[in-house]
Amino acid sequence: MLTLTLGICRDFVYKGLLERMSNVGQQLLSGALSGFATTVCLQPFDLLKTRMQQGDGTPHMRRNALIFSTAREVVAQNGLAGLWRGTAASLIRNVPGVALYMTGLTQLRTIMATSPYFARVRKPTDRSKNLSVLPTLTSGGNLLAGATTRVAIGFLLNPFSVLKARFESNMYAYQSLSGALVSITRQGPSELLRGFLASSLRDAPYAGLFIVLYEGIKRETSIILPATSNSHAAGIHSFSAASAGAIATLATHPFDVIKTKIQVRSEDRYHGLFRTIRTIWMQRGLAGYFDGASLRLSRKVLSSAIGWAVYEGMLIFIQD
C-alpha cells in the first residue's frame, strides 16, 4: 500500500514538473518570437534614437528636423539598409531578453498569485477572464513583479545592452559582434555593467507602470468591448499595450538618455550617473533629458502593441 501511494505521488509530481516545463517552454518560445518580431520591424527607431542621444552639446536644429537629418545622413552613407545597422546586436540582446523577461514575469506572477496579498479576486461579472491566459494580480503585485523581473534580466544582459548601443552609434568602428564583445569584456566588469544603474532607474518604474496600466486598460476595455474571438482579443492586447507603453515611456525617458550617454561616450564627464546628469543639465537644461523622446515613444508604442499581442496570442493559440 505504501509503495502504491509513493508511486502515485511520484507520478503526480513528475506530471506536474513536465507540465510546468512545458509551460515555461511555451512562454520562452512566445517571448522569443515577440522579441524577434519587434526588433526586426523597429530597429530604425532604436538606431535613430541612439544617434540623437549620443551627441555632446547643444543641437543646431529642432528635434523633428534633427530626426529627418539624421535619417538622411544614415541613408546617404550606408543606403536604406543602414537604418538596420546593429540589428544583429539588438537581436542578441532582445530575443533572449524579451523571452526571459516575459517568461520570468509570468512565472513570478504565477507564484505571487498564490499569495492572498497579491492575488486579485475576480468578480463574477469580470469578462476579462477569457481574454488572457496570464495570472491576475493586484496593482501592487503587478508593479512589484514587473519591476523586479525587468531589473534582474537587465543585470544579466547589460553587456549586450552596451554592445547594442555602441553598434547603433557611429562612434565605434567595431568589425564584428564577437570582436566588439571581446573588446568590451577586456575592459573589465565596470565596462560590462556600464549604464546599469541608469538602466535600472529607467526599467524598474517603466516595467512596473507598464504591467499595472496594461492589465488595467485590458480589463476595462474587455468590459466595454468583450472579446468574441482570438483576433478580437489580440486587438485588445495591442491597444492596451500601446496605451500602457506610451504613458510608461514618457515617465521614464530621461533615464534612457542618461543610460545612452554613459554607454557610448568615453569622456570623463559621462562616467557615472550623477556626473552624466549634471553634464546634460549644464549643456542642455531640461530639454536635454528628452532627446529622442518621440522616437522612443513611437518605438515603445509599436513594440508593446506587437510584442504583447504576439506573446499572449501565441500562448492562447498553443493552449487551445
N, C-alpha and C positions, 0 to 999 in steps of 0.2 A: 504493500500500500504506500509506504514511504517512497519507494523507488518510482512508483507511478506518479505520485504527487510531485516529486522532484523533476521527473521527466516533463510533466505538463508545465511546470514553472519555467523550466529551461526553454521549452518550445515557445512559450509566451514571450519570454524576454528576447529570445532570438528573433521572433517575428517582429517585435517592437523595434529592435535595433535595425532590422532590414528595412522596415517602413520608414524609420527616421532617416537612414542613409539615403533611401530613395527620394524622400522629400528634399533633403539637402542637395542631392544631385540635380533635381528638377529646378531648384532655386538658383543653383550655380549656373546651370545652362541658360535659364531665363535671364539672369543678370548679365551673363557674358554677351548674349545676343543683344541685350539692351545697350550695353556699353559699346559694342561694335557699331551698331546702327547709328547711335548719336555721334560717335567720334568721326566716322567717315562722312556723315552728312554735314556736320557742323564745324569741322576743323578750320575753315577760313575765318570764322568768328573768333576762335581762340588765337589764331596767328595774328590777326589784325589788332586784337586787344593787347596782346603781349608787345607788339611793336609800338603801340601808343603809350603803353605804361613804362617802357624801358628807358624813355628819354630822361635827360638830366638838365632841368631848367625849364624855362617858360616856352610853350609852343608859340609859333608865329601865326597861327590861324585858328579859326573856330573849330570846334570838335567835329562837326559834320564834314567840313571841308578837309580836315585832317584825315578822317576815315577814308574819304574818296582819294585823297592824295596818296595816302599810304598804300591803298589797294592798287592804284595805277602804277606806283613805283615797283611794287612786287611783280605785277603782271609784265611790266616793261622789262624787268631784269630777268625773270625766270619763266615767263609765259603764264597761262592760266593755271597750270599745274603748280606754280609757285605758291598759290594760296593754300595748297595742301601740304606745304613743307612741314615736316615734323609729325606727319600723320602716324608713321611707324612708332615714334617715341610716345605719341599720345595713346596709341593702341596698347603699347606695353604697359602704360600707366592705367588707362581707363577700363580695358576689358577685364583684367583681374580685379581692378579696384571696384568697379561697379558690381561685379559678380560677388565679391567678398562682402561689400557693403550691404547690398540688398539681402544676401543670404544671412549675414550676421545680424542684420536688423530684424529680419523675420524670425530667426531663431531666438534672439533676445526678447522680442515681443511675445513669442510663444511662451517662454519661461515666465515672463512678467505677468502674462495673462492668467497664470495660476495663482497669483497673489491677490488677495482682496483689496490691497492698497492701490493696485494699478489696473485691475480688470474693469472694463466698462460693462455694466449690465445692460443688455439690450432690452428695449421696451417692446411689448407685444406688437406695437404699430411700426416698429423700426423696419422700413422697407429696404434698408441698405444691406440686410443680412445676405441677400442673394447676389449682391453686386461684387463682392470681394471674397477671396479665399484667405485673406490675411487676418491675423489676430486683431482684436479690438481692445484698446487701452483707453484710460483716461487721458486728458490733455497733458497732465504732468508725466504720466508714463510714456507717452509718445515723445515728449520733449526730452526726457532723460535717455530713452532708447536711441533716438536719432543722434543726439549729441555724442553720447558715449561711443557708439559704433563708428561714427564718422571720424572722430579723433583717433581711435585705435587703428583703423585702416589707413588713415593719413600718416600715422607714425611708421607703419610697416612699409608704405610705398613712397615715402618722402624722397628717397634718392631718385626715383623715376619721375617725380614731380619736378625736381631740379633739372633732370635730363630733358623733360618735355619743354620746360620754359626756355632753356638755352637753345634747343633746336628750333623753336618758334622765333626766337630772337635772331637778329642778323649780326650779333656782336661776337659770335664764336664761329670758328672755322673747323668744326668737327668733321671728319671724313666718314665716320661710321658710328653707329649706335654703340657697338662694343668698345670702340676706341674712346668714345666720349665717356662711357660709364667707367672704364678703367682710369681715365684721367681724373674724373671726379672722385673716385674711390681712393686713389693715391694721395689725395689731399687730406684724407682723414675723416673721422666721424663728424667733425664740425661742418664739413662741406656737404656730406651726405644728408645731414639734418638741417641744412641751411634753409631758413624761412619757415621751419616747422611751427614755431611759436605763433607767427603771424597767420599761418595756415589754420592753426587750431582756433585762434580767436575769430577767424572767418567761418570755419567749418562747423564748430560746435553750435553757435547760435543759428547758423543757416540750416543745418540738418534738423535741429530741434524744432525751429519755427516751421520748416517745410512740412515735417510729418504732422505736426498739430494742425496746420492750415489745410494740408492735403486731405486728411481724414475728415476734418470738419466740413470743408466745402463738398467733398464727395458725399458725405452723409446727408447734408441739407439738399444738395442737388438731386439725390436719388429719391428724396421725399417729394420734391416738386415734380420731377420727371422720372418716375420709376423705370428702371432698366427692363426692357422686354426681350432683349437678345444680347448675345455676346458683343456684337458690333455697337449696340447702344451703350453697353457697359464700357466698352473701350473709349467711346466718345466722352463719357462722364469722367473716366480716368484721365484722359488727356486734358480736358477743361480744368479739372480740379488741380492737376499737377502744374499746368501752365500758370494758373492764378496763384497758387502757393509759391511757385518758383519766382514769380515776379516780385512779390512782396518780400520774400526772404532775401532775394538778391540785392534789392535796394538798401535793405537794412544792414547788410554786411559788406558792401562793396569796398569801402575804404581799406579794409584789411587785405583784400585781393590786390590792390595797388601796392600796398606795403610789401606783401609777400613777393610780388614780381620784382620789385626794385631790389630786394635783398638777394634774390636768387640769380639775377642776371647782371647786376652792377658790381664792379670789383673795387670801387673807390671806398676809402675808409669811412666816409660819411654815410655809407649804406650798410655798414657792418653793425648789426644789432637792431632790435625792434625800435627802441626809443630814439636812437640816433637817426634812423631812417624816417620816423615820424617827424622829428624836428627838421630834418633836411627838406622834406616835402613841404612842410608848413612855411619854412623860410623862403623857399623858391616860388611856391605857387599859392600858398594860403589854402583855404578850404576847398577850392576848385581842384587842387592837385590830387585830392583823395578820391576824385570821381572820374579820373581818366579812364576811358574805355567802358564807362558805365553802360552806355547804350548797346555796345557790342556784347558785353557780358549779360545784360538783361535779355537781349534777343536770343543769345545762345542758351541761357538757362531756361527761358520760357519754352523754347523749342525742344531742348534736350529733356526737360521734365515731361513735356507732353508726349514725346516719342518714347522716352525710356520707361516711364511707368505704365504706359499703355501696352508696350511690348512685354514688360515683366509680368504684370497682372494678367494680361491676355494669354500669355504662354502658360502660366500656371493654371488658369481656368481651362484652357484647351487640353493640357496634359491630364488634369484630374477629372475631366468629364468622362 
